[in-house]
């Protein structure tokens, strides 16, 4: 049996039952990286020798019940792994290895996973492209002229190309969800703070970043569920509490209540994405699900989007340089009062008083409660992941200076934050599952959002769609 595109759970079963050794399975994926990764440049940090030693140790163990026993996997480059650098695309950090692995990596290793490398990202994890001056550009295995997304672009590309068995990414503006959508794999953005991600104190923020989360990426919904069980729970350094996530309120399509938000007036969304999402809505209805195409939370979507943008700019302002802040101040001064792109809204947040931020945060939590009220009537919300399928490679300067054309309409590049921000900005869990393909043959995904701590529900809904609609399909030639 060729294990290349099997689920992580299936790979663990192969090792657990002795059908393949942990070292043999690891060497299979290492060989694929060495043979095929020149085409896409996804696995940019390789830790093969240490991984082989860990796999040998697993082969000598008699206790093999760990849920990810022997599964070879990679991790997004930004995750701290002891002995490896976490550059986030900055050359000056390439020779500074982390001293401590992040909590997420430690939990995965305890669960039996063998981490053998790290996957590519954009600089500062701030783009839907994945290129940087340290490791170069990563391409989409479906079409190497296109990006795999970002910032977890290397993660999604490696999964789709069959170079790894499991992945983990991070998300503040779609960085798990967009690459999963662009590459035709599964990804889960969890409820805020559900999965701790503290690593080396020298490089990892003890406070974390507002809106930012980490989560699993895989080739099946079942793998997301397994990884969630491994990764979820309070930070062990700070609390002895345990957390029990609620089970889904549905068991099958016939008792699933689905709200479908296929497009939004004023926000550019590719027509193929909207049409495919409505096609899915029709299919679910025919199979017995209760479907609404008009149910919405009780707030103005544009105002909710703008609030997210303001909070997002505040969240990542801590990494701004003095020169970067000065440039934003000058840009804000030059803006017309009517300027209203995503970048305009964000740049006006430069230097806002903390009292203003507190008011924005209060509004965010008020609207988060409106989301909770919405999900008392609906189990999940299906909506686009982002405005379009995978973009061609773009490396033309700062994202705030880029423009993009969607459905004959030119918009600012960062205006595409609408669909990622509508859910992510309010701390909701959201799972991405394959939706289908464009006429050009590029994958599309669907974003499945749910209530706070409804992570099991969004993943369970993804599993239902995987069975009833479409699952992972390997790209041709891989």
N, C-alpha and C positions, 0 to 999 in steps of 0.2 A: 504493500500500500504506500502510495506517495503521500507523505504527511504535510506537504507544503502549505496547502490552503485549508487544512483542518482547523477546527476551533481549538482554543487553548484547552478546554475541558477534554476534548477528544485526544489531544496530545498527551495530557497528563494520564489519561486512561491507558494509552499505549505504553507509557513508561511504567506505570504502576503495575500493569499485568505482565510485564516482561516481554512484550512484543517488540520493543525497541529499547535500547539503553539510553540513559540521559545523555551520556557523552556522544553516542551515535546520533541522537536527534539534534544535539547542539551542533555537531559537525555538519549535519545536513544544511542547517540554516547558515552556518559560517561559509560553507561552500557556495551557497546561493548568493550571499553578499559579495564574496570575492569574484564570482562569475558575472553577476547581473547588476551590481550597484553602480558600475561605471556609467550605466545608462541614465540613472536618475540622481545619484549622489545623495542618498537618504541617510545611510548609517555612517556618520562622519567621525565618530569616536569609537574605536574598536578595542575591546578589552578581552580578547580571545583567550589569552593564556590563563588569566585568573578564572574566567568562566569555565574553561576545561577542567581546572582543578576542582571547582565546585561541582561540576557534573560528575566527575569521578567519585567524589565523596558521596553524592547521592546514590550512585550505582552500588556503593558498598553498604548502604543503609538497609536495614531490614524493615523499619517502619516507614511506610510509603503512603500514609493516608492524607498527607497535606493536599489541599485542593488544587494547587498548581504544580504538583510534584514533577520536576524535570522539564518544565515548560521554558524553552529559550525565549527571551524577550529583550526588547530594547526600551529605552526611556528617552523622553525629550531632553535635549541638551541642557536645558536650564535646571534639571533636577540634580541636586548634589549627590554624587556617588563617591565614596571614599577613594582617594587616589586618582581621580579624574577631574579635569577642569570643568567649570561651569562658566563659559565665556559670555553667553547670551549675545554672541557675535562681536565681542570686543577683543581685538588682538592682544592687548596688554594683560588679559586674564588667562591666556592660553597656557602659561607656565605656572599657574597657581592652582594646584590640585586641592580639591575639597578634603578636609580632614575627617568629616563625618557625613554619612549618607543621610538623606532626608528620611523622615518617618515613613513616607510612602514606600520608598525602596526597601527599607528594612522590613516592613510588613510583607511585602511581596516575596522577599527572600525567605522569611520565616515560613511563608506558605508554599515554599518549594520552587519558586521561579529562579531561573538562572539568567541574570542580567549580563548580556555580553557586549553591549555598546550603547551609544547615544545617538539620537537623530537630530537632523538640522532644524534651525530656527531662523527667523529674521532678527536683525539687530534690536535688542531690547524687547523682543517678542511683540513688536508693534506694527505688524503688517499682515495682509492676507497673501503675501508672497513669502518664500523662505529662501533668503539669500543673505550673505554677510561676508565681510572681508577675511574672516578666519577660515571658513569651510566652503565658500562658494555657493552655487545655486542648486537647489533641489528641483527636480522636474516631476510632473505628474505621469505615472506609468500608463495612464489611459491615452495620453497625448503629450509627448515630451516638450512640445511647444507651449504647453500650458503649465501654470503653477499648481502645486498640490494643495495650495492654501497656506495659511499661517494663523497663529504662529506655530502650531503643532503640525507643520507641513511635512517634515521628515517622518514623523510618526505615522501619519495616514498613508504616505507613499510607501513606506516599508511594509505596512500591513497589506496594502492592495497588491504589491508586487510579490508577496510571499517571501519576504526577507526576515520575518520575525513572527513569533507566535502570539504576542500580546504587546500592548503599548500603554503608556500613560502620558497625558498631556495636561496643559493648563488652559484656562479660559477666562478672559475678562471682557472681550468684545467678539466672541465667536471662535476663539482660538482652538477649541476642540471641535466645535460643531461645524465650522466652515470647512476645515480639511476633511472631516468625515464625509460631508456632502460632496466636496470636489472629487474625492477619490473612491466613493461608493462603499465606504465601510461604516461601522457603527461607532458612535461616540456618546459619552454621557457627561454632561455638565451637572454636577450635583448641587443639592441645596447648599447655600452658603455655610461654610465652616464645618460641614459634615465630614470631610476628608482632610485631616491635617497635613501640612506640607512643610514643616519646619526642618531645616537641615543644618549645615555648618554655620555656627554663629557668626563666623567671619564674613559670610556672603549671603546668609539667609535672614530675611526680616522676621524678627520675633513677633512683631505685631501683625504681619501679613498685610495684604493690600485689599482695600474695600472692593467688592464685586468679584475679585479674582478667586478662582477655585482651581483644584486639580481633579482629574477624573480619568477613568479608563477608556481605551479605544481598542476595538477588536473587530473580528470578522463575523461575529454573531451576537445576538442579544443575550444569549445564555452566558457568554463570557463576561459581558458587562455585569450581569448579576453576580457571578462568582467573584469578580474583582471588587465589586462594591462591598461584598461581605468581608473581603480581606482588608480593604482600605478604610472603611468607614469606622467612625468612633472618635471619641474625644482625644485630644493630645495627651499621650501618656505621661508627659513631663509635668502636666499641670493638674490633672484630675483623675480620680479613681472612678468617676461616673461611667456607666455603660449606657448605650442607646439602643433601643429596639424600634426599628422603623416599622410603620404600619404596613400590613399586607394590602395588596390591591383590593379594591371593592368589587372587582369584576373577575370572572373566571374565563370568559370567552367573549367573542364578538357580540353574541346575542344579549349580553347584559352590560355592554360597553356604551357609555354616553360620551359622544364625541362632538366637540365644537370645532368647526373648520373655519380658519381665517386665511383665505387664499390670496387676498390682495388688500391694499389699503389706498384709498384715494389720496393723492399727493405724494405717495412714496412709489418710486419706480421699482417694479418687479417684472422680470422677464415673463412674457406670455406663456412660454412652454412650462415654466414652473407652476404658474397659476392653473393652467389647464390640466396638468398631471395631478395636482393636488385635488382639484374638483373631480377628476376621474376616480381617484381613490375614494373620495367621499361617497360617490355614487355606488362604488363597489361595496363599501362597508355597509351602506344602507340596505343594499340587496341581500347582504348576508346577516341582517338582523340587528345591526347596531342602531342606536338612536343617534341621529346626526342632525346638527344644526349648522347652517352656513351663515348665520347672522348673529349668533350669540357672542357678546363681547363683555369684557369687564366694564364697570361703571365709571370710566374716566375717559378723557379725550386722548386718543392715541398719540397725536402730535405733541401734546403737552407732556405725556408720559415719556416719549422719546427724548424730548428736550431736557427733561429732568435727568434722565439717564446720562445724557451727554455731559451735563454739568457735574454730576457725581463722578463720572468716568475721568474727566479732566482733573478733578481734585485728587482722585485716587492715584493716578500715576504721576502727579506733579512732583512727588518726592524724588524722582529720578532725573528731573530736569537739571541741566547745567545752568550756570549763571548766564552764559551766552544764550542758551536756549530760552530762558525766561525773558531776557532783554528783547529777543526777537519777537516773542509773543506779545510783549507789552507794546512794541512798535506796531505790530500788526493790528492789535486791538484798537489802538488810537486811530488808525487809518480806516477802520471799518465804517461804512455808512450805517445809519440807524436801521435801515431796512435789510441789511445783510443777515441772512438767516440760514446759511448752510450749517452742517454739523460742525465744521471747523470754526465757523464764526461764533457759534454758541460756545464751543469749548474754549476758544482763545479769550473770550470775555471773562472767563473764570479765573484768569491769572491774577493772583494777589487778592482774591476776595477775602473779606474778614471771616474768621471762624464762626461768628454769629450768623452770617449769611449761610454758611455751610450747614449749621445746625438746623436752620429752617428748611433747607432743601432735604436734609435727611429725615426730618419729621414728615414732610410731604411724601417722601419715598415710602416710609413705613405706613402712612395712611393708605396709600395706594396699594401697598403690599397686602393690606387687609381686604381691600376691594378684590384683589386677585383671589384671596382665600374664600371670599364670599362667592365669587364666580365658580370656583371649583367645588363648592357644595352642590351645585347643580350639574356639573360636568366632570367626568373622570379625567379627561385629558383634552388638551387643545392641540390641533394640528395646524401648523403654519409653515411658511417657507423658512429655510435656514438663513438665507441671504438672497440678494436680488437676482442672482444669475448663477449659471453653472460655472465651472472653472475658467478663470480668466487667462488670457495669454500672459506670458511673463511681462512684468512691469518693474523696471528699476530706474525710473526717471525721477529721481529726487524724492523729497519728502512727500508722504501720503497727502498732506494737506494741500499740496500744489498740483495733485493729479486730478484729471477729469475722466469720466467714463460715459459711454453712450449705451443706454438700455432702452429698447423699444423706440428707437429714433428720438430719444430724449437724453440730453447731456446733463449729467449731474456731477457734483463733487464726489470723488472716490469714497470719502468717509461718510457720505450720506447713506451708504449701504449698511451702516451700523443699525439701521432701524429694526430689522428682524432679530438680529442677535441681542440688541439692547432692550427690546420690548419685554423679553422674559428675563434675561440675565441681570438687568439693572435692578430687578425686584427680588433677586435671590432665589428664583424658582428653579427647580430641577428641570432639565430638558435633555431628552435623548434624541439622537439623530439616527435614523434608519434609512436604508436605501428606498428611493421612491421610483426610480426608473432611469431612462436615458433621454437625452436630447436627440434631435434629428441628426446632429453631428456626432453622436456616439459618446458624449460625455455623461458621467453619472450625475444624478440628482438625488438629494436626500430630503427627508421630511423632518421637521423639528416637532417633537412630541413633548409639550410642556405639561406640568402638573402642579399640584399644590405644594407648599413648603413641606418638606419631609415626605413627599410623595414619590421618592426616587424609585421605589419598587413598582409603583404604578406605571411610570413612564417607560421603564425598562420592560415591564410585562406587556404593555401595549406594543412596544417595538417587536417583541417576540411574536405577538399575534399577527402583526403586519408581515413579519418575516415568513410566517407560515401561509398566510392567506393572500399575500400580495407579491412581494419580491424580497429575496435575500441577497447576500453578497454574491457577486459574480466576479471571477478573476478576469483581469484585463487580458486581451488577446496577446499572445506571444510571451507570456510570463510563466 
